[in-house]
């Protein structure tokens, strides 16, 4: 069932979408044509400068970021997050202005929440390109094959241990003409 238009209580959605994330306060929630739009802002009165560590409460400006999150009940979730820019009060600090950070929710410059990014990484690792994009679409996540592949390529390389036992097997794929070798650990 698709909800055409609905406004919901912010406290309900705050506990549902932002469970365990205490940095964000929900202002309004609107569900229109299969998309849940959540307008949110930071709770903190100020932010510490990433360079000098001094707390600043002087707001320089504000802008809005659109973040996609995991779907809820078949509805796509878009978070409109209000980010404040602060002025560093330390005269010795090289950074004059800096933006509010939400480390529990997302990374700087990201368009996805950390939860959605982890889900895309898992889908990409298991199914990769087109098959992963089809599964993501069935789960209500709009992600193309290249998005999944970029998530997988951005992951750190796995750490391999040095094998203690090495198995070598030579075999012919075409009798007398083509040979292949398989090397296994253990």
N, C-alpha and C positions, 0 to 999 in steps of 0.2 A: 504494500500500500504506500503510495507516494503522498506525502503531506504537501499541499500546495503552499500554505503559509501558516506559520505558527511562531509565536513568541513565547519563550519559556523563562522560568525563574533562573536567574544567574547562579544562585547558590547551588541548585541541583546540578547544573552542568559543571560547575567548578569542582564539585566532589566527584563527578563522573569522569570528566576529561582530564582534569589536572590532579588526580589522586597522587599524592606523594610529591607534588611540585608546589612548594609554598611561596615561590617567587612571584606568582601570577595571580591577579585578581580579575575575575570575569565581570565585565560591565553589562553587556547585552548578548543575547543569543537569539538568532532568527533562523528558522528552517524554511527554505523556499525551494520548491521543485527538486527535491532530492539532495540539496546541499545545506549543511548546517554551518552558518556563519557565526563565529564567536568573536566578539570584540573584547580584547583583554589589555591590561596594562600591568606594569610592575607595582609591587606592593611597597618596596623600600622607599624611604624618604630621600635617600641619597645613594651614591655608589662610590667605591674606592677606585682611585686612579690605578690603571694597570702598570704604570711605570714607577711612580713614587709610593703608592699605597696610601695616600692621604684621602680621607673621606671628603667628598664634595656634595653639597646640596644645592649649588647654584646651577639652575637649568639653563642651558644655552639654546636648545631648540628641541623639537620632537618630530619624528616621522613615523610612518606606519610600515610594517613588514607583513607580508602575506605568507603564512606557513601552512602547508598541507599536513594533515595528521591522519592517523589510521581511521578508517570508516567506522561509524557506529550505527548498528542496526540497518546496514545497507545504505546509509546516507553518507555522502562525502563530507568531510569536515575541513573547513578552512578557518584558520585562526588569524584574525587581524590584530596584530600585536603592536601596541604603541610603545615606541622606543624613545627614551629621552636622551638627549645629548647633554653632558655636564661640562662645566668649566673647572679645570684643575686650579686650586687655590695656591699651590706652591709656586713661588717665583723661580725656584731652582729646577723645576721639572721641565723637561724639553717638550712634553706633550701639553698643549693648551686645552684641547677639548677631547672628549672621549664619549663613547656611547655606552648605554646600559647593557649589561650582559645577562643572559638567561641560560646559564650553563646546564640547568636541569632539564630545560625544554629543547634547546637547539644549540648549534654552533654558530659563530659569526658568519655572516653572508649566506647561510644555508636557506633553502626554500622549503625544506622538509623538517619535521620534528625529528628528534633522535629516535623515537619509537618507530616512525615510518621508515627512516633510513635503515634501521636494524632489520625490519621486515623485508625491505627490498634487497638488502645484502643476503639474507637467508634464502629468499626466492632465487636470486641470481646465482648463488653458489650451488643450489640443487638443480636448477633447470636451465640456467643461462638465458640466452636470447629470446627467440619467439615463443617457446614453450613457457618460459617464465612470464612473459608479457601476457599470454593468454590466462595463466593462473592468476596473475595480479588483477586482471580485468574481472575475473570471476569473483575475486575477493572484494571487489569494489575499489581497487587502487588503480588509478590511471597512471600507468608507467609503461613506456615503450621499451623495446629490446635494448636500445643503446643506453638508456638510463640504468637498466639492470647491469649491463656489462661495465659501465663506468663505475658503478658501486663496487663490483667485484674487483676491478682493476685497481681501485683506490685502497683496497685492503692490504695490510702488510703481508709480505711473503711468509709462509709457514716456516717454522724452524724444524729442520730435519735432524735427527740424531744420526751419528755414525753407525752404520750397520756392523754387527759382530760376526754374522754369518752371511755370506754372499752366495747365492745360487746362480749358476750360469747354465743355460740350455740352448744348444744350437739345433735348428731344425730346417728342413727344406720345405718351402712353400710350393715349389714346382720341381719335381724330381730331376735332380742333376743340374738345375739351372739357377734357381733363386733360393738363397739361404737367408735366414734371419736368426737373431740372437735375442733371447730374453734374459734380463738380469733382474733378480729379485733379492730383497733383503729378508733374511730369516730362512 
